Amino acid sequence: MTNELFRRLSRRSFLFGTCSGLGGLLVRRNDIYAQATTVKPRNTAAACIFVNLDGAPSQLDTFDPKDGPWNPRDVDLQQYSGGILLSRRYFPLLSTLTGELCVLRSLSSWELAHTRGQFYLQTGHSQNPAFAADTPHIGAVIANERGGTGPLPSFLSFAGRGDEQGQGFLPGATAPFSFYPNPNGLYNLRHDFYGNQSRQIFEQNYALLDALEAPLKDKPLSAEMAAFTEVRKQARGLVYNDAVETVFRFTTADESRYGATNLGRGLIVARNLVRARLGTAFISVTHGSWDTHAQMFNRQAFNNIYKLTNELDRALGNLVLDLRSSGHLSSTLIVVMGEFGRTPGPLNSRDGRDHYRNTMSGLIIGGGIRGGQAIGVTDATGSAVVDPGWRQARPIYPEDVIATIYSALGIDWTKSFATALSGRPFEYIGGAKAGDYTPIEEAFA
């Protein structure tokens, strides 16, 4: 199948098969599913940590570098086994961990604008204005499938975007629990205004509120009210819970080791969450400012490539080391990617790179993934995929990466709601049931 034909078929699949519908109604777990019976999820991971490189990183200056005149003199490219090529200047720690990395070099995107690209990355669906608000984040889909196993929300988001997608039409309990981590943890998990009697008074007041709102819980006036009730119940499980308090705290030594950045702090708490196993299945951590249109090699520029890559290297590298040391890396899938790539070859007139969708790159680590390999090959300037490196013989799209996440977490990626909203179906991944998108089986061990 040619890329152009594949593109047209995928767009048609979206228009006729993946719209989530209008309104704010909730889908309950006992709704009818339309489901394929021929797929078998890998089920190799208990949780997924998704590192969202917001702004679209350059493939040539991250995970698919090329030896060319555009590189700074100190780039220090080094070839590793499995076909992995990395800059030791940009990624000094990850360069020592290549045996854990599966590098995706044949990635491509359907989008070229940040807002649409981020929506696509977060949901696996195109941003149709009629249905966008009701389309769930992949973390909400995972929460809907894997939620309710502990006191913590199934979907947590750290240092998230203001326009991060929520749960869409799915139940309120699948919404992302978002905040900015700090060493002291969450400040409102206890209410000790009344000394030793504080907890007793809190329990009494909560019980009274519960009794007063019982009629509204049984027959909510709106979807928003029903969602609020579910989220409040979740929040109640976090208060006066010693295990939960511990998860959100970390030492200043760890903070320093991970780089003392929002990314680093988010990945420290992500580490704590997967170790604690208190019910969280999907953790989204955003690392922003990858929109390097100008002065990307100027160390004085705010978002220069040295700063961006070194922050990612330090935080991600220490996460891998810590999870490997505690024995949790094999059950934790880590995905690292942005919304599209950047222009290949020489820099633009402003010494940066512009938006480019034909090629991009990313990482998948742990959770049943076979490290020490690179999948796919691009040409000498990083402008086109010349060898996709997997059985589909086409570029890998975000839908394929999302299918890989679902498969690793034991979720049928071809699943759909037969009647989601307004009588319309909703597919987890549009076109997956027809085989348009599949997990990257070559990535698994």
SVG drawing of the C-alpha trace seen along z (x, -y; Angstrom):
<svg xmlns="http://www.w3.org/2000/svg" viewBox="-32 -34 66 48">
<polyline fill="none" stroke="black" stroke-width="0.4" points="0.0,0.0 1.5,-3.4 1.8,-6.1 -0.7,-8.3 -3.3,-5.6 -2.7,-4.7 -3.1,-8.4 -6.5,-8.6 -7.8,-5.4 -6.8,-6.5 -8.5,-9.9 -11.6,-8.1 -11.5,-5.8 -11.4,-8.8 -14.3,-10.6 -16.6,-7.5 -15.3,-5.4 -13.6,-7.4 -15.8,-10.4 -16.8,-10.4 -19.9,-12.4 -21.5,-15.4 -22.5,-16.3 -21.3,-15.5 -22.8,-12.1 -20.7,-9.5 -19.9,-6.1 -20.3,-3.4 -18.2,-0.2 -21.3,1.9 -21.8,0.2 -21.8,2.5 -18.4,2.8 -17.7,3.7 -14.5,5.8 -12.2,7.8 -11.3,11.3 -8.1,11.9 -5.6,9.7 -3.6,10.7 -2.1,7.9 1.4,8.5 0.5,7.5 4.2,7.0 3.8,3.7 1.9,2.7 2.3,-1.1 3.4,-3.5 5.4,-6.8 4.9,-9.0 7.4,-11.8 5.8,-14.4 8.5,-16.5 6.2,-19.4 7.2,-21.7 8.5,-18.9 12.1,-17.9 14.5,-17.8 15.2,-14.2 18.6,-15.2 19.6,-16.6 18.1,-13.9 17.7,-10.3 18.5,-10.1 21.6,-12.3 23.6,-12.4 27.2,-13.3 26.8,-16.6 28.0,-20.2 25.0,-21.4 26.4,-19.8 28.3,-21.9 32.0,-20.9 31.4,-19.4 28.5,-17.1 30.7,-14.0 28.6,-11.4 29.2,-7.8 28.0,-4.6 26.7,-1.9 25.6,1.7 22.2,2.3 22.6,-0.6 22.1,-3.3 23.9,-6.6 23.9,-9.3 25.7,-12.5 27.7,-12.1 27.5,-15.9 23.7,-15.9 23.1,-12.6 26.1,-11.7 24.1,-9.5 21.8,-7.9 24.9,-7.1 25.9,-4.7 22.4,-3.1 21.9,-2.3 21.3,1.4 18.0,0.3 16.9,-1.9 14.7,-1.0 15.1,-4.0 12.3,-4.6 13.8,-6.4 11.1,-5.7 8.4,-7.7 6.1,-10.1 3.2,-12.3 0.0,-13.3 0.1,-16.8 2.2,-19.9 0.8,-22.4 1.5,-22.2 -2.0,-22.3 -3.3,-19.7 -0.2,-17.7 -0.4,-17.6 -4.1,-16.6 -3.1,-13.8 -0.2,-12.7 -2.4,-12.6 -5.4,-10.9 -4.4,-9.1 -7.2,-10.9 -7.3,-14.0 -8.7,-17.1 -12.2,-17.5 -13.7,-20.6 -17.1,-18.9 -15.9,-16.1 -12.6,-17.3 -13.9,-18.0 -15.3,-14.5 -12.3,-12.6 -10.4,-11.1 -6.6,-11.2 -5.0,-7.8 -4.3,-8.0 -8.0,-8.2 -8.6,-5.2 -6.0,-3.3 -7.6,-4.5 -11.0,-3.2 -9.5,0.2 -7.1,0.5 -8.5,-1.8 -9.8,-1.2 -7.0,0.9 -5.7,-1.4 -6.2,-4.7 -4.4,-6.8 -6.0,-8.0 -5.1,-5.8 -4.1,-8.7 -1.6,-11.3 -0.1,-14.3 2.9,-16.3 4.0,-19.7 1.2,-19.3 0.1,-21.7 -2.8,-24.1 -4.5,-22.5 -3.8,-18.9 -6.7,-16.7 -8.9,-15.3 -11.2,-12.3 -13.6,-13.4 -16.8,-11.3 -15.3,-8.7 -16.2,-8.7 -14.9,-11.4 -12.7,-8.9 -10.6,-8.6 -9.7,-12.3 -6.0,-13.3 -4.9,-14.2 -2.6,-17.1 -0.2,-19.2 3.5,-20.4 5.6,-18.1 7.8,-19.5 9.9,-17.8 7.4,-18.4 4.6,-16.6 1.0,-17.6 0.2,-20.2 -3.5,-19.4 -3.5,-15.7 -4.0,-16.5 -6.1,-19.2 -4.7,-19.5 -6.4,-22.6 -7.9,-21.0 -4.9,-19.2 -5.5,-15.5 -9.2,-15.8 -8.6,-17.0 -9.1,-13.7 -12.2,-12.8 -13.8,-16.2 -12.9,-15.8 -14.5,-12.3 -17.6,-13.6 -17.9,-16.6 -17.3,-14.4 -19.9,-11.9 -22.4,-14.8 -21.6,-16.1 -22.0,-12.6 -25.4,-12.2 -26.6,-15.6 -25.5,-14.9 -26.8,-11.3 -29.8,-12.1 -27.6,-14.0 -25.1,-11.1 -27.9,-8.6 -29.5,-10.8 -27.0,-13.4 -28.4,-16.4 -25.7,-16.5 -22.6,-14.6 -20.4,-17.2 -22.0,-16.7 -21.6,-12.9 -17.9,-13.4 -17.4,-15.7 -18.8,-13.1 -16.4,-10.5 -13.4,-12.8 -14.3,-13.8 -14.5,-10.2 -11.0,-9.7 -9.7,-12.7 -11.2,-11.4 -9.0,-8.3 -5.9,-10.4 -6.5,-12.3 -4.9,-11.0 -3.2,-8.2 0.4,-7.8 1.4,-5.7 0.0,-8.3 1.8,-11.1 5.1,-9.3 4.8,-8.8 4.6,-12.5 7.7,-13.4 11.3,-13.2 14.7,-14.4 16.6,-17.4 19.4,-15.0 17.1,-13.2 15.9,-16.5 19.5,-17.6 20.4,-14.2 17.5,-14.4 18.4,-18.0 16.2,-20.2 13.7,-20.8 10.0,-20.3 10.8,-17.3 13.1,-15.9 10.7,-16.4 7.9,-14.8 10.0,-11.8 11.0,-11.4 7.4,-11.2 6.7,-8.9 9.4,-6.6 7.8,-6.6 4.4,-5.9 5.4,-2.8 7.3,-1.5 4.4,-2.0 1.8,-0.3 -1.1,-2.2 -3.3,-2.1 -1.6,-4.5 -1.3,-3.0 -0.5,-6.0 1.8,-9.0 2.2,-11.9 5.2,-14.2 5.7,-17.2 9.1,-18.6 8.4,-21.8 10.3,-24.4 11.3,-22.1 10.1,-24.5 13.6,-25.4 13.0,-27.7 16.0,-29.9 19.4,-29.9 19.1,-26.3 22.9,-25.9 23.3,-29.3 24.0,-28.5 22.6,-31.9 19.2,-31.1 16.4,-30.0 15.6,-26.8 19.0,-25.9 19.6,-22.2 22.3,-21.7 19.9,-22.8 17.0,-20.7 18.9,-17.5 20.9,-17.7 17.7,-18.2 16.1,-15.2 19.3,-13.1 19.7,-13.7 16.1,-13.2 15.4,-10.2 18.7,-8.6 18.3,-8.6 14.7,-7.3 16.0,-4.3 18.8,-3.7 16.5,-3.9 13.8,-1.7 16.4,0.8 18.0,0.9 14.6,1.5 13.5,4.1 10.6,2.1 12.0,1.2 10.9,4.5 7.3,3.8 7.3,0.1 6.9,-1.1 8.6,-4.5 7.7,-6.3 9.5,-9.5 8.4,-11.6 7.0,-14.8 4.2,-15.8 6.3,-15.9 9.8,-16.4 11.8,-19.3 13.2,-20.3 16.1,-18.1 19.7,-18.9 21.1,-22.4 19.6,-24.9 17.2,-27.6 18.2,-31.3 17.6,-31.8 19.9,-29.0 17.1,-26.7 14.7,-24.1 11.1,-24.5 8.1,-22.1 8.4,-18.8 6.1,-15.8 7.7,-13.3 10.3,-12.1 10.6,-12.2 12.2,-10.0 11.5,-8.7 12.4,-6.2 10.6,-3.3 12.2,-1.6 11.4,1.1 8.0,2.8 8.8,5.8 10.7,3.8 14.0,5.2 16.6,2.5 19.8,2.0 18.2,1.6 17.2,-1.1 14.1,-0.5 14.1,-2.2 16.6,-4.2 16.3,-7.6 18.3,-9.2 21.6,-11.1 19.8,-14.4 17.0,-12.9 14.3,-14.0 12.7,-10.7 12.3,-7.1 14.2,-4.7 13.8,-1.6 10.8,-1.5 12.4,1.4 9.3,3.3 6.8,5.6 4.3,3.0 6.8,1.7 5.7,-1.9 6.5,-4.7 5.5,-4.2 2.8,-6.7 1.7,-7.8 -1.3,-5.5 1.1,-2.5 3.0,-3.8 -0.3,-4.1 -1.3,-0.6 2.1,0.6 1.3,-1.1 -2.1,0.5 -0.7,3.9 2.0,3.7 -0.6,2.8 -2.8,5.7 -5.5,3.6 -7.1,4.6 -6.1,1.7 -8.8,2.6 -11.6,2.1 -14.4,-0.4 -17.6,-1.6 -20.5,-0.6 -22.6,-3.6 -20.5,-6.2 -22.3,-9.5 -25.2,-10.5 -25.3,-6.9 -21.8,-7.2 -19.1,-4.6 -15.7,-5.4 -12.6,-3.4 -9.6,-3.4 -7.5,-3.8 -9.3,-4.6 -8.6,-2.0 -6.9,0.4 -9.7,3.0 -9.1,3.0 -5.3,3.5 -4.4,-0.1 -2.4,-0.5 -0.8,2.1 1.7,2.5 5.3,2.4 6.0,6.1 9.7,5.8 10.2,3.6 9.2,6.3 11.7,8.7"/>
</svg>
